[in-house]
């Protein structure tokens, strides 16, 4: 059985994944683009060793920050894990939707051309993409994906078909609560040493692409480079995380058949029991 736990940051995905792995005697597999990397701990909200409760965790801390790691790389790594643990229950957990889609569906990668789009705005790139495929589902603010789409030789978007039997569980909460959680979580990250973590990483890996892309890291690097104040960096992390959470909801609702559960923050066991009852009904069918 493969259970995929998705949702925005701070809603309890990590906690639920470990509880499900204990219940079903399974393993937890990472589907978060930042948690792939070693040393990106605080800013990625990576599961701590004491939180794992003895459960095997896979595809965490497998790459150095200096290394590039693509969706195609993740697809290969995830499918190897699924093959190696095909007789086990697998709890796939994370918020990087494209990783999940690429790994679990018949998702192919086209040959890439390298063209220079630096003189175009995001809006212009988005319009160019729409001219190719009016049904394209790429966030107009995601410049990297827009350029990648335009650089593909085969620009026809195909609807990938699922390769595995997967149950998709989503954790959610109301928007005001989520935004409050995000804001508090960022403050907590700074209390836990996020600034020091980014400083050390930036000294060790000044050219690392992941540090220039990842929320929580790129903003602090802007502060370290003197572009913004520390308070501005903190507020920008909160803002970018809130926007990312909104995009995650849109993506998961459009791309995957997710059954959503409202997280009970006062008694998480209630949420867990709701999920277990849902899963047991599916198993009985």
N, C-alpha and C positions, 0 to 999 in steps of 0.2 A: 504494500500500500504506500502511495505517495500522498502526503498531505502538504499543501503549500500555504504558508501563513504570510499574509501580506497586510499592508496598511502603512500609514505615515509614521513618522518617528514619535515615540513617547506613548503609544497606546497599549503596549504590553506584548508585542510580538515575541521578544526574546523569552519572557517569562512563560508565555503560552507554549512556545516551541519545546521548552525543556519539560514542562508538565506533560505534554503529549508524548514526547520521547520516552519519558518514564512510564507512562500508562501503557504504551504500545511496545515497550522494549525496543525502541528504535534509535536512530542516529539523527543528529541535527546537521543540516547542510546549509552553508551560507549562500544567500542570494543578494548580497549588498556589495556594490562596487568598491566602496572604500574599505570594507572589512577584509577584502582580499589581501590588503597590504599589511605587512609587518610595521609596527611602530606607530601606525595611525590608530591610536587607541581611544583617547578621550574625545577627540573631534568626531569620530565615527560611531561613538556610543557602542563600542565593541563589547561583547559579552566578557565579563571578568571571569577569571579562573574559578573563583569561589562560587560563582553563580551557575556553573556548568553541572554541579551535583553529580559528577562522575560520568556524565553522558558524553559519548564521543561526538566531537564537533569537527566537521570537515569543510575544506575550502576557506578556512580562516587563516590569515597570516601565511599565505603561500608565496607571496612575491615581495621583493624589496621595493621601497618607494622609487628607486632609481629606474626600475623596470617599467616598460610600457606593457599594458595588459588590455586586450581588446574583448569585445563581445564574442568574437569568434573563438578566442582562447578560452573564455568561460564556457562556451558551448561544449568544446572538446573535454574540458575538465569535468564539467557536470555530468556529461554522458558517461565518462569513465567511472565516476562515482556510482551512478545509477546501475551500471553493469556490474561493478565490483560488489555492490550491496543489493543486488536484485532480489535476494532472499530475505532482506531486512525491511522493516518499516522505516521510511525516510520522511523526515520532517524538514522540508525546504522552507527557509525563512529569510525574508528581506524585503526591501522596498524598491529594488532596481528592476522595474518591470521588463525592460528589454532583455536583461540577463535571463529572466524566467521564461519569456517567450522564445528566445533563441535556443535555450536548452531543452525545453519540453515540447516544442513544435518543430515541424519540418521547415525550419527557417534557414534559407540559403543566403550566402553572401556573394554579391556580384563582384566582378573585377572592378578595381578602382582606378580612375584617372586622377591626375593631380593638376587641377586648375586653380588659378589664383582668383579668389573672390573677395579680396581684401578691400576693394573699392566699392563694394556693394553694401547697403544697409541690410539688416535682418528682414525688414519689410520687403525690400526688393528681392532678396533670396527666396522669401516665402512665396511671393507672386510668381517667380520663375518656376518654383516647384509645383504650384497650382496649375500652371500652364501645361505641365507634363502629366499631372494626375490631380484632377479636381477634388478627389476624395482623400487626398493625402492626410494622414493623421500624425503630423509632426508639430510640436509647439513652435510657433513663429519666433520665440525668443531663444530657442535651442539652436544657436548658430552652427555648432559642430555637426549636428544631425542634418541640418539643412544643406550644408556644404557636402557632407558625405553622400546625401541623396543625389545632389547634382553631379557629383563626381562618378557615380556609378554608371558603367557603360550600359547595363541592362536596367533601365529606369522603370520598368513595369512592375508595380507593386503586386505581389501575389498574396493571397490569403493562406497563410501557413495552416497546415492541419496538425492536430495533436498527435504526438507519437506515444504518449503514455496515458494511463488512466490516473488522473489526478483529481483530488478534492481540494478546492480553493476556499480557504477560510480567511475572511478579512475582519480585522478589528478596527473599530471606529468610535468616534464620539462627536458631540456637536461642535460646530466650528469655534465658538467662543472658548469652550473648554480646551480644544486642541491648541488654539493659539496661545492660551495661557500656559499650557504644558510646555509648548515650544519655548516660550520666553523664559520660563523658570528653568528649563533644562539648559539653555545656553548660559544663564547665570551660574548654574551649578558646574558646568564644564569649566568656566573660568575659575571658579573656586577650587576645582580639582587640579588645575594646572594646565589648561589648554594653551595659554600664551607661551608658557615654558616649553610645552611639547612642540608647538609650531616653530619656535625659535631654534630648538635643537635640530629639528628635521630640516629646516631651511639652511642651516649651516652645513649639515651633512650632505644634503641633496639639493643644492641650489637650482638645478635644472630639471628637477622632477616634475613631470607633467601632471601627476595626480595632485600635487600640492597647489598647482595653479588652477585646478578645476574644482576641487572638492570644497563644498560649503563648510565653513568653519576654519579652513586653512587659507584659502585664497584671500579672504577678507583681512586676516591677520597679517598676511604677507604684504598686503597693501599698506597696512599700518607700519610694518617694519621698514618698508621702503619710503616711508614719509609721506605717502599720498593722502592718508586720512588719519584722524586721531583714533586712539584706542576705543573711546566711547562710540565713535562712528562705526568702527569695525564691529563692535559688539551688536549695535543696533542693526547693522547690515546683515550680520549672520542671522539674527532673528527674522528679519524681513525676507531674506532669501530662503530660509527654511520654511516659513509660512507659505511662500509662493510655490516652493517645491512640493509641499504637502498637497496643495490644491491640484497641482498637475498630476500627482500620483493618483488621487481619487479619479480624476478624469480618465487617465490611462487604464487603470484597472477595470473601471466600469465599462470601458469601450472594448477592451482586449481580452478579458478573462471572465469566466462564469463564476464570479465570487459570491459566496454567501456571507453577508456581513453580520457581525455581532457587535452590539454596543458594549464597550468595556465598562464594567462596574468597578470603579476605582476604590470604592469603600470596601468591597468584598469581591476580590478577583476570582475567588472560587466559584462564585455564581456564574461568571462568564465562562470559566473553564467547564463547568457542568453543562451549560447550554451547548457548548461546542461538542462535548463528548456525546451528549444525547443525540445531537444532529448526526455525528459520525456513526454512532451505533445503528441508527435507523438506516443509514446508507449501506452499512455492512450487512444488515439483516436482509436488505433487498437483494 
